Amino acid sequence: MTKRPVTIKDIAKIAKVHDSTVSRALSNDPNISDKTKKRILGIAKELKYQRNDLAKSLRDRKTRIIGLVISDILNPFYTEVTRAIEDQAQAKGYNLMLCNSDYNPRKERNYLSLLMGKQVDGILIFPVLGKDNNLKLLRESNIPYVLMDTCPQDFHANYVYTDQKTGAYDAVTYLIERGHKDIVLYTGPKGLTSSSIQMELGYCQALTENNIKIKKKLIYSTVLSEKDHLEGTTRALLEKQKDLKFTAILCISDIFAKSVYECAQQMGIRIPDELSVIGYDDTYICPNLNPPLTSVSQLKYSIGQEAVDVLLKEIKAGQNWQYQTIKFTPKIVERGSVIQLKK
């Protein structure tokens, strides 16, 4: 015969106190004396009491779970931000449910439906598209949420993101100051992520301000999550170097930059002597490449912490909440992948 679980009533009976006193002691209520709390916790331990989180969540209408939808679990940028989110959530008494969309809108929608069905208290999401039916679904769910790594568009929501336009502008200006004029912008598919759109705006602004003609052939795109396709697209790009005469590449991520390194080595193209490269995100990949990769740094840990804080504030505020936009400013971390061209 299966033994029934120990309940709060069982502990209260032995401790000769009210059920509510046991409940408050188990919740570490400061209004319960240390002596009473110690006695109740001792009894609970002796009886091998296990807290029923499901029952508590039904009573409180809170699961203490946050859903997180990231775009690519293999990208170290998302790994580092996820770590910050988990650390901050745990510190605030919440658990994390992680979902990976692989930049696939259908997969993203399935995960959003899953999280809503689990009645999570809030959702953090790196949206595949800047504005689409998935975000409308999220808004109509009445679940608090924060959009991450996407620039505010015509969509009323919480945003925590890095100013990608400024990041690209600074990186291209950095290259121009070192004598480069024919610069490739290597991004993901146009319109797929707002990061690609914002980086292109910054790229074009830097060229225009320096009286350098914008060449559409130097704005190069690929899919984001398929390694074989990325390698093929990178190789095709480098094969065009002689015809397009570009001397530098700004990549949308360090993953893209790593692909450039690998293909360049296979093709006998020397970095930075024959091709300068700048990555984006400044992940742990950068110092381990040869030469170490110059990259545009995002404050990944701060982004994750801030996103959790904004979400929890909305959860607490409820209908009185006013949406917030938190924007971080990137900076260039210099290493050894960019060369000064001779004048």
N, C-alpha and C positions, 0 to 999 in steps of 0.2 A: 504493500500500500504506500502510495506517494505521500510523503510528509508535507503538510501545508506550510507555506511561507510564514515566517514570523512577522507579526504586524505591530504597529504602534500601540494598539490596545494591549497586546501581550506584555510589552515593556512597561506600560503604564500600570498594569495590574500588579506586577512584581515590585515596581518602584513606589506604588501607592500614591500616584499623582494623577492629574488629569491628562487625557490624551494630548491636549493642546500644549501642555508643559513639555511632554516628550518631543513633540513636533518642533517646538521652539529650541529645545536643547540640541536636537539633531541638526538644526539649521544654524547653530552657533549664535543664537540670539543673545546680544549683550545684556539684556534685561534678566536673564536667568543667572542665578548665582553660580559661581565656579564649582562650589561643593555639589549642588544639585546636578549641574551639567556633567561633572565627572562621574557621579553615581549612575546617571542614566546612560551615559556612553559606555560605561563598564558593563552594564546589564545588556545593552545592545550588542556589544562585542561578544559577550559570553553566549548569547542566544544566536549569534551569527546572523544578525539582522541585515538584510539587503534593502536599500531604499528603492521604492517603486517609482522610477522617474516618469514612466508613462502615466500612472495615476495622478502624479503631481502635475504633469503638464496639462492633463485634462481639467484638473481643478483650476489651475492658474491661467489656462489658455495660453501657455507659453511652453515651447519645447526646449528652449535654451540651445537651439541649433541654428547656425548660420550656413546658408548655402553659398558655395563659391563656384562660379563657372569660368574657367580659364580657357584660353584659345589653343595652347600647345604645351602639353605637360613635359615635352622633351626640351623646350626652350628654357635655358637657365634664368632668363629674366622672370618668367612666371614662377619658377621654382623659388627664387629668392623673395619675390613678393608674397607668395603663398606662405612661406615660413614666417614672415612678419605678421601676416593676417592670423595665422594659427596661434602664434605667441600672444598677440594682443587679445584675441578672442578668449583664449584659455585664461589669461590674466583677469578678464572681466566675467568669467564664469560661464562661457559659452563653448560649445563644441562646433567643429567644422565638418561639413559634408562637401567633398570635393568632386567636381565634374569637369570633364575635358571635352570641349566641343570640336577640336581639330579644325577650326575655322569653317565648320559645316553648319549652316543655318538650321537645317532639319534636325541635326543632332542637338544643337543648342536648344531648340524648341522642346524636344523630348525631355531634356534635362530640366528645363524650367517647369514643365508639367509635373515631372517627378518631384521636384522640390516643393511645389505648391501642394501636391498631394500629401507630402510628408508634413505639411503645415509648419515649415521652418519659420522662425521669427523674422528673418530678413534674408536678402540675397545680395551678394556682391557679384558683379559680372563684367568681364571684358567682352563686350558685344562684338559679334562677327561683323555686323553692319551698323553704321551710325544711326540709322533710322529705318525700322522695318516692323513687320507684324509681330515679331517676337517681343520687341520692346513695348508694343501696344498691349500685348498679352500680359506682360509684366505689370504695366501700369494699371490695367483693369483688375488685377488680382487683389489690389489693396494691401499687398505685402510690401513693407519698407524695402527699398533697394538703393544701391549706389552703382552708377556706371563708372568704370575705370578705364584709363588709358584711351579715352575717346574725348574729343573736343566738343563742347556744347554746340548743339545745333538747334533746330526748331523743335525741341522736345523738352518739356518741363520735368526735371529730375535732379537728383544729386549727382555731382560729377567730381571725381578725384583723378587728376591726370597731369601729365607733364606737357609743357608747351613745346610740342614737336616742331612747330613752325620755326620757333626761335632756335631750337637745337639744330635743325638743318641749315638755317641761315648762318649761324655761327660756324658750323663745320665747313660750309662752302667758302665763307669769308676767310677762314683759316687757310684753306687750300689756295685761294686766290692770292693771299698775302705771301705765299711761298712759291709764287710764279705759275700756278696751274690755271689754265683757262678752259681746257676741254675736260670737263668733269662729268662723270656718269653718276646719275642718281639711280640706285638699284633698289627697287621697292617691290611690295606685293601687288597683287592685281588691283587696278584702278577701281576705286569705288567700294572695295571690299572692307577696308578699315579706314577710319578717319586719320590714322597715323600716316598712311600713304598720301592722303590728300593734303594734310598739313605740311608734311615734309616737302612735297612738291611746291607748295606755295612759298616756303622759306627758301628753297633752292632757287626758284625763279627770281625772287626778290633780291637775293645776294648777287646773282649774275647781272640783273638789270641795273642795280645801283653801281656796279663796277663796269658798266658799258660793255658787257660781254653778251654776245648774241645767244639766245636760248635755242638750243638745237634739240628738237623733239626726239631725234634718234638716240640722244644720250640719256633719255628718261626710260629706264628699262624695267620691266616687270616680270614676275613669276608667281606661281602659287606658293603658299607659305609652309605647308605641312608635309609635303611629299619629298623626302630626301633625294630619291632618284631623279625626280623632275627638277629639283633645285640644282643638282649637280649638272644636269644636261643644259639647263638654261644658263648657268654660270659659264660653262665651257663655250656655249654659243656666243655669249657676250665677249669673252676674252679673245675668241677667234676673230672678232671684228675690230680689235684694237688697232691693227695696222691701217685699216680703211678709215676708221673714225678718228684715229690719232688722239685718243684720250690718254691722259697721263695720271688720272686719279679717279677713284670710285668712292662715293659715299653710300654706305649700305644701311638699310632700314633696321638691321639688327646685327649683333655679333655673330649669329648663326650664318647669316648671309656672307659676312666678312670671312668667316672660317671657310666657307665654300670657295670663296675667291682665292684664299691662300692655297687650298688643296689643289684646285684646278691649275693655278698659276705654277705651282711646283711641278705638276705633271707635264705642263706645256713648256717648261723652261723659262718662264717669265719671272724675273727677280723682283721681289718686294723689299725695299721701296725703290731700288735703283731704276727699274723700268716701269713700275706701277705703284703709286701711293694709294693706301687704303685707309678709310676711317669707318669704324663700326658704330653701332648704336646700342646703348644700354649699359656698357661698361660692366660686363659680367666677369665671372672668374675665368672665362676663356681667354680674355685679353692678355694678361701677363704671361700666359703659357704658350702663346703662339711665337713663331720665330720669323721675323722680329716681333717683339711685343706690340700688340695692336693699340693704336690711338683710337679712342672711342668717346662718343657723347654719353656722359654719365647721367642716369636717372637715379633719384634718391629712392631706391626700391624699397628699403625697409620703412622709410617714412611714409611712402605712398600706401603701403599695406596697413600700417598703424592708423593713419588718418582715415582711411576708408572704413575701418572697423569702428572708429570713434564716431564718425558721422552717422553710420548705420544705427549704432546703439542709441545715439541721441534721438534719432527719429523714432525708433521703437519705443523709447520712453515718452516722447512728446505726443505721439499719436496724431490726432487730427489737427493739433495746434502747430505742427511742424512747418517750417519754412525751408524750402529746398536750398542746399548750399553748393557752391562751386569752389573747389580747392585746386589751385593751379601751382605746380612746382616748376621751377626754372632749371633747365639742364646746364651742364658745363662740360667743356672738353677736357679730357684727361690725356695728356700727351705721353706717348711712348716712342716707338721706333719705326712706325709704318708709313711715315710721310717724309718725303725728301724735299729739300729746297732746290728748285730748278735754277740753273744758271741763267742769268739775264743776257 
